[in-house]
Structure formats: structure tokens, C-alpha cells
Amino acid sequence: MSDTTQLDTLRSEVRTWLAAHAPTGWREAYKTMSHAEFAQAQRDWFQTLVAGGYAVPHWPAGSAPGAGRSLAEQKVIYEELARADTPRLLLSFVSTYHAASTFLECGTDEQKARYLPAILEGETWCQGFSEPNAGSDLASLKCKAERQTRDGQDVYVINGQKVWSTMAQYADKCLLLVRTSSEGAKQAGITFLLMDMKAPGVSVRPIEQIQGDEEFCEMFLDDVVIPVTDRVGEEGKGWAVSQATLSSERGLTLMELTYKMRGALSRVAELIRKNGYEEDRGVLRDFGQLVTRCDEACAIADRFLQNRIDGHEGLGDASIVKNTYSRVLREFTLLGTRLGGIDEQYRAPIVFGDLTTGNWMADFMNSYAWTIAGGSEEVQRNIISERMLEMQREPKGWVL
């Protein structure tokens, strides 16, 4: 059987499965759901995908049902998920991408055996990296961890604050960066820990956004005890571990979103038909350019994943994926908002919405968050210029 025939067969299988299992009416339901109801709906859809073998096709073969898919197969799955108009898995994306990549690349065998199956069973992770004064300059974080012995156990005692932790109010576990030393370079004293969100001393406060979402949270950690066995990598070497996590965020996560964005081009095409733009050469030109830009973003994501699979991933590769996606997403949502006309200017945003929901004004506003999330565009350009192109580092302390 040729590769093309195999992909056609897979596409048919996925399409048939989605016809029977994809949630219906979720867009309208999301508008009136409570946050707790939204979280449950997300869990239910994730478990349905796990059972069908389509939840984590990017994981290594044998690690989960349907895992170990080729790049071409992953593309087919994500495109069909977009075509079937399925909700984005906002609640579990940190678990299936950030946490999983961290364990697969840097975790011990015990950590992989303990946490990867739990993710498939619904254990939810959040990320405790950013702080009020350590966002783009993450290495300046101050959340402190002191190593102690308590009741005969070797532990870290954590004190500090984290912010912008997506869906932390529903998380069971947290990928946590802490400072264990202030000596030497600031990256040298960072340690990577795994925190139980139900541990004494962990307080989570959702941040209410202007459109009613509470997608992000701030966390306050007061004498939180974490066993040393829940450390990933060596003490003081957490910065290197965090790069595996962030590389996933800037690469693998965006690979799925990029394919889904291209699959959602049908929404823009529907607006063209619905509003009578089939003969408008300007609109058709803009739509053609958008299609090309989506194909470009997918090609860049393809190259990133293939380089990772082949062991040739370079410094800056993930940053290119991230910046490309955020820019094309803005173009995508802007065209949809423009073609939707006045009706799209006042529709209420979907709470905890996708980035390509078809609720165009909400999507357009949310698209700008991607210029910051996972590292701002400016930071990504610095990474590309300094680490990939080997240009001189930006001087510090300049005032223009």
C-alpha cells in the first residue's frame, strides 16, 4: 500500500470516527457554561480522544493508544479534527505537550512510568514558570526553594509567587521552576520541580480577563513542601530542563494549532460564500494570500518536527515556529473579522474559546496574546539572532 493510500485510509477512518464521536453544539453551549462545566466538558472530550487513539499521536510509539504517528499522519488527524469543528483541548494541552515532553526528554524511568499514564487517565498539569517580575526574562525568577530534612525526608520548602499559569485552578500537578542558588549566572541556580497542587501552602487565584474569561491564574506558595524525588534533572540544572518544556510550547503545541488553523480555512471560505464575496477580486486575493501563509506556517512546523525526530533540532528552530504561527494567526482572524461585517463586531466572546472558533472578534483579540505567550516576539527574535545566526548579543542598559 502506498503512503498516499495509507493516508487516505487514515483520513477516512478519522472522519468516520469523528462523525460518531465529535461533540455537537459545543459552541453555543460554551457561551453559557460555568467554568466548572467547561472543565468537565474538556475532560470528557479528552477521554473520548484517548479511547479513540487520537489524543496524543505525537507521543512515542507504545506510550499511549494511537501514539507514534508519523508527521504526515499527525497532519491528517489535526486537519480532520479542525474539519469536524471539534473544540480545542485547552485544559489538557500543558499535560500532553509541556509535561509529556519534559518527562520524555529529561525525566527518570520512574517519573515516566508514574506520570505519563496518569495524564491519559485525566491528571491535569499547569506550568509555574512566570512571575510578576520574571516573564520574558524568565531567568530572573525569585521563587525560592530551600533544601531541608523534615521527618527524615529530603525535601525542598518553597516560598514565592507565580503568575499567568493557564488553567491552574483545575490542575492536579504543576511544572515548577524555583531558585535554589543565587550564586553565579542567574540560570545556574534554577531547579525544576514537580508540585502537587493540593499540597498545603498552595493558593490559586484566577485572573478575570476583560471579556469574562479566567484562563490564567496567579499562585502563592507559602512553605510548600516538595520531596527531592520530585525533581527533574539535577539541582541547579533546571534551566536546561525548562528548555525542553518551552521548546514543546513553541514547537509541538503550535504544530497542532497550525494544522488546525489551516483546517479552519473553510470557515473563512464559508464567510466568502455567505456574504457574496465570490466575485470580489480583492477578497479572493487576500484569501489566497492567507492560504499561502497557512501552508507556509505548516511547512515550517513540519521542518521543526522532522528536525526533532532526526535529532537535528537547532537553537532557535522552535522560536521560528512560534513567531510564524502568531503572525499568521493575526492575519487569519483579522480577515475573518473583516469579512464577517458588523455582525462580527459585537458578538460576545466564547468563554475559554479556541483561537479559531469562528467567533471572529474574540479570536482576533485573543490572537494578540500569542505575541506574548511562550515568550514575546521580541524575545524570540533575539533567540533567533543570537543563537541561530550567531549575531552579537543585544547590549544591556541602553536607553533610547
Secondary structure, 3 states (H helix, E strand, C coil): CCHHHHHHHHHHHHHHHHHHHCCCCHHHHHHHCCHHHHHHHHHHHHHHHHHHCCCCCCCCCCCCCCCCCCHHHHHHHHHHHHHCCCCCCCCCHHHHHHHHHHHHHHCCHHHHHHHHHHHHCCCCEEEECCECCECCCHHHCCCEEEEEEECCEEEEEEEEEEEEEECHHHCCEEEEEEECCCCCCHHHHEEEEEEECCCCCEEEEEECCCCCCCCEEEEEEEEEEEEHHHEECCCCEHHHHHHHHHHHHHCHHHHHHHHHHHHCHHHHHHHHHHCCCCCCHHHHHHHHHHHHHHHHHHHHHHHHHHHHHHCCCCCCHHHHHHHHHHHHHHHHHHHHHHHHHHHHCCCCCCCCCCCCCCCHHHHHHHHHHHHCCCCCHHHHHHHHHHHHCCCCCCCCCCCC
